[in-house]
Amino acid sequence: MAIGVLIVDDSAFFRQQIKTIINADSRLRVIGEATNGREAVDKTLRLKPDVITMDYEMPLMDGISAVREIMQKQPTAILMFSSLTLQGARVTLDALDAGAVDFLPKSYERVSGANSSLKQILVQKLLTLARPRVAPSVSPSVPLVARHSKKTYSQGFELVLIGTSTGGPVALQKLLTQLPGNFPCPILLIQHMPGTFTGAFAERLNSQCAIQVKEAVDGESLAPGSAYLAPGGMQMMIAGKNRIKILAGDARLNYKPSVDLTFGSAVKYYANRTLAIVLTGMGADGREGARLLKQSNSVVWAQEGSTCVIDGMPSAIVKANLADEVIPLLDIAKRMVEVVR
């Protein structure tokens, strides 16, 4: 049975373009359209779509208000379309806080292009976001961890790395706001996100957290009690003890920033003194970097699948037998404080 999609946008042109892309894939079917947030809420309650695409700026009710009301009345996976501006970034982060699951840049040119990469990305995101309602979110070969088994570690940790993608902004907010301001080592954050978004995201996290959170800058020194967010569209690497390097990514790498690249770069300088954590996300970025860290006797944790928005990245770690611990999201910060001393 095809996945039902509700399209919400006040632009008739954009709705038609999105509808054409969705209906071209037999696994998806547009079951309704709405031109404003109020209509979106009403049609969600009546049509019960599997997934919704949502614009922000609309008459009668904006997208964030619609997301908030939908999540209260009929929780549904929502994909926001966002402008690539600082204001657009802030609005998108508000939408994620309200309950939207993921976002895509809104581009009239890209969505109407003959061979637009946006088309493929849109279809993949819709299929993945709707999956928890269509099929189990965790492969049967990966058992859900009913009880978290804690390990004892002999090494001292000098660096924490956290990699994430879909669902990551909210997951990072929930985790980092639980850490004390005197957390004893630096934290590097690798979140799949466009370059125009990471500055606003770091700014928001910094206003919410006891630790300092900032967008990473090339050549800066790492300090305890601080978290450094990889700039979108760039790569972040460890370039020396307590020093990071920001550089343009190799075109062969799918992700900018790449969790694999940052994880792997820590091996040379922080061999067995790294704690790497893989949170919610689509795909398997982080698995190969985690493999290198494990080979150097570092420690790797994965977020427990039932607490993920999308458990692709954490389950890739678990399936590869790389996870020292599999921990529910809300328990990770407490566990970090226990082992990083």
C-alpha positions in Angstrom: 0.0 0.0 0.0 1.4 3.4 -1.0 2.4 5.9 1.7 -0.1 8.7 1.9 1.4 12.3 1.7 -0.3 15.6 2.5 1.3 18.6 0.8 1.0 22.0 2.6 2.0 25.1 0.8 0.3 28.3 -0.3 2.1 28.3 -3.7 0.1 26.4 -6.3 3.2 26.0 -8.5 5.3 24.5 -5.6 2.4 22.1 -4.7 2.1 20.9 -8.3 5.9 20.3 -8.6 6.0 18.4 -5.4 2.9 16.4 -6.3 4.4 15.4 -9.6 7.6 14.2 -7.9 5.7 12.2 -5.3 3.2 10.6 -7.6 6.0 9.5 -10.0 7.1 7.0 -7.3 4.7 4.1 -6.9 5.5 3.8 -3.2 4.1 7.3 -2.5 0.7 8.9 -3.2 -0.5 12.4 -2.6 -3.8 12.1 -0.7 -4.4 15.8 -0.2 -3.2 19.4 -0.5 -3.6 22.3 1.9 -2.9 26.0 1.2 -2.5 27.2 4.8 -1.9 25.9 8.3 -5.5 25.8 9.4 -6.5 23.7 6.4 -3.4 21.5 7.1 -4.6 20.6 10.6 -8.2 19.9 9.4 -7.0 17.7 6.5 -4.5 15.8 8.8 -7.4 14.9 11.2 -9.6 13.8 8.3 -7.2 12.1 5.9 -4.6 10.8 8.4 -1.6 11.0 6.1 1.5 9.0 6.8 3.7 12.0 6.2 3.3 15.7 5.6 5.4 18.3 3.7 5.0 21.7 5.3 5.8 25.2 4.3 6.3 27.9 6.9 5.0 31.2 5.6 1.3 30.8 4.9 -1.9 32.8 5.5 -4.4 32.1 8.4 -1.9 29.9 10.3 1.8 29.6 9.8 3.7 26.2 9.5 5.1 26.2 13.0 1.6 26.7 14.6 0.2 24.0 12.3 3.0 21.6 13.3 2.4 22.2 17.0 -1.4 21.6 16.7 -0.9 18.5 14.5 1.5 17.0 17.0 -1.1 17.5 19.8 -4.1 16.2 17.9 -2.8 13.7 15.3 1.0 13.1 15.6 2.4 12.7 12.1 5.9 12.7 10.5 6.4 16.2 9.1 9.0 17.4 6.6 9.5 21.2 6.6 10.6 23.1 3.6 12.9 25.9 4.6 14.6 28.9 3.0 18.4 28.9 3.2 18.7 32.2 5.2 19.6 32.9 8.8 15.9 33.7 9.5 14.9 30.5 7.6 17.3 28.5 9.8 15.8 29.9 13.0 12.3 29.2 11.8 13.3 25.6 10.9 14.8 25.0 14.3 11.5 26.3 15.8 9.6 23.9 13.7 11.8 21.0 14.8 11.3 22.0 18.4 7.5 22.0 17.7 7.7 18.4 16.5 8.7 18.4 12.8 11.1 15.5 12.1 13.3 16.8 9.3 13.7 19.6 6.7 14.7 20.3 3.1 15.8 23.6 1.6 13.0 25.2 -0.5 14.1 26.0 -4.0 11.7 26.6 -6.9 14.6 26.2 -9.3 15.8 22.8 -8.0 12.3 21.3 -7.6 11.4 22.1 -11.2 14.7 21.0 -12.8 14.7 18.1 -15.1 17.3 16.1 -13.3 17.0 17.7 -9.9 18.9 15.9 -7.0 16.2 17.4 -4.7 13.7 15.0 -6.3 15.6 11.9 -5.2 16.3 13.3 -1.8 12.7 14.3 -1.2 11.4 10.8 -2.2 14.0 9.1 0.1 13.2 11.3 3.0 9.4 10.8 2.7 9.9 7.0 2.5 12.2 7.0 5.5 10.1 9.4 7.7 6.9 7.4 7.0 8.6 4.0 7.7 7.9 3.9 11.5 4.2 3.8 10.7 4.5 1.4 7.8 7.2 -1.1 9.1 9.3 -1.6 12.2 11.9 1.1 12.6 14.5 -1.5 13.8 15.5 -4.5 11.8 14.5 -7.8 13.3 18.2 -8.7 13.4 18.9 -5.9 15.9 17.1 -6.6 19.2 15.7 -3.7 21.1 17.7 -3.3 24.3 15.3 -3.7 27.2 17.8 -2.8 29.9 20.9 -0.7 29.5 24.0 -2.7 30.6 26.7 -0.3 31.9 30.4 -1.1 31.4 33.4 -0.1 33.4 36.2 1.6 31.5 39.8 1.7 32.6 40.9 4.7 30.5 40.4 8.4 31.1 38.6 10.2 28.4 40.0 13.5 26.9 37.6 14.0 24.0 33.9 13.3 23.3 32.6 13.1 19.7 28.9 13.1 18.9 27.6 12.3 15.4 24.0 12.6 14.2 21.6 13.4 11.3 17.8 13.2 11.1 16.3 14.0 14.5 19.7 15.3 15.7 18.9 18.9 16.5 16.3 18.0 19.1 18.4 15.0 20.3 21.4 17.2 20.8 19.4 19.8 22.6 18.0 17.2 25.0 21.4 15.7 25.6 23.6 18.8 25.9 21.2 20.8 28.2 21.7 18.0 30.8 25.5 18.5 31.0 27.1 20.6 33.7 29.0 23.7 32.8 32.2 22.2 34.2 32.1 19.1 32.0 35.8 18.0 32.0 36.6 17.7 28.3 35.8 19.2 24.9 32.9 17.9 22.8 32.8 17.8 19.0 29.4 17.8 17.4 28.9 16.5 13.8 25.3 17.2 12.6 24.3 16.8 9.0 23.0 20.4 8.3 23.5 23.1 5.6 26.1 25.8 6.2 23.5 28.6 6.7 21.9 26.6 9.6 24.9 25.6 11.8 25.6 29.1 13.1 22.0 29.6 14.2 21.9 26.1 15.7 25.1 26.6 17.7 23.8 30.0 18.9 20.5 28.4 20.0 22.2 25.5 21.9 24.6 28.0 23.6 21.6 30.0 24.9 20.1 26.8 26.3 23.1 24.9 27.8 25.4 25.3 30.8 28.4 24.3 28.6 29.5 26.7 25.9 28.4 25.8 22.4 29.9 27.4 19.3 30.3 26.8 15.6 33.8 25.5 15.1 36.5 27.7 13.6 39.6 26.5 11.7 42.7 26.3 14.0 41.0 26.9 17.3 42.0 25.2 20.5 39.7 22.9 22.3 38.7 23.6 25.9 36.9 21.6 28.5 33.2 22.5 29.1 32.9 23.6 25.4 31.2 21.9 22.4 32.2 22.7 18.8 29.7 22.3 16.0 31.0 21.4 12.6 30.1 24.0 10.1 27.6 22.8 7.5 29.1 22.2 4.1 32.6 21.7 5.6 34.6 19.0 7.3 35.9 19.1 10.8 39.1 17.1 11.8 41.4 16.8 14.7 44.7 18.3 13.5 46.7 18.0 16.7 46.3 17.7 20.4 43.5 20.1 21.4 43.3 21.6 17.9 40.8 21.3 15.1 40.9 21.9 11.4 38.0 23.0 9.2 38.4 22.3 5.5 36.4 22.0 2.4 35.3 18.4 1.9 36.4 15.9 -0.7 33.7 15.6 -3.4 33.8 11.8 -2.9 32.3 12.1 0.6 28.5 12.1 0.7 28.2 14.2 3.9 29.6 17.6 4.7 30.2 17.4 7.6 31.0 13.7 7.7 30.8 11.8 11.0 33.2 9.1 9.7 35.9 11.7 8.8 35.8 13.5 12.2 35.7 10.1 14.1 38.6 8.7 12.1 40.7 11.9 12.5 40.6 11.5 16.3 42.6 8.2 16.3 46.0 9.7 15.8 45.9 12.2 18.7 43.3 10.6 21.1 43.8 6.9 20.4 42.2 5.2 23.4 40.9 8.3 25.1 37.9 9.1 22.9 34.3 8.6 23.7 32.3 8.5 20.5 28.5 8.6 20.5 26.2 8.0 17.5 22.7 9.5 17.7 19.6 9.3 15.6 20.0 9.6 11.8 19.4 8.2 8.4 22.1 6.0 6.8 25.3 4.7 8.3 27.6 7.7 8.5 29.9 7.1 11.6 30.2 3.4 11.3 33.6 3.3 9.6 35.0 6.0 11.8 33.7 4.1 14.8 35.4 1.0 13.5 38.8 2.9 13.5 38.2 4.2 17.0 37.4 0.8 18.3 40.6 -0.6 16.8 42.5 2.1 18.8 40.7 1.0 22.0 38.4 4.0 22.2 34.8 3.6 23.4 31.7 3.9 21.2 28.0 4.3 22.3 24.9 4.2 20.2 21.5 5.7 21.0 18.9 3.1 21.7 16.7 2.5 18.7 13.2 3.1 20.2 14.3 6.6 21.3 15.5 7.6 17.8 13.6 9.5 15.2 15.4 7.4 12.6 17.7 4.6 13.9 19.7 4.1 10.8 23.0 5.4 12.1 22.8 3.9 15.6 21.7 0.5 14.3 24.5 0.5 11.8 26.9 0.7 14.8 25.0 -2.0 16.7 24.8 -4.4 13.6 28.6 -4.0 13.1 29.2 -5.0 16.8 30.9 -1.7 17.5 28.7 -0.4 20.4 30.1 -0.7 23.9 26.8 0.5 25.2 23.3 1.2 23.7 21.7 3.9 25.7 18.3 5.6 25.6 18.6 9.3 24.6 17.6 10.8 28.0 20.2 8.7 29.8 23.2 9.5 27.7 24.2 12.8 29.4 24.1 11.2 32.9 26.2 8.3 31.7 28.7 10.8 30.1 29.1 12.5 33.5 29.7 9.2 35.2 32.5 8.0 32.9 34.2 11.3 31.8 36.1 12.4 34.9 
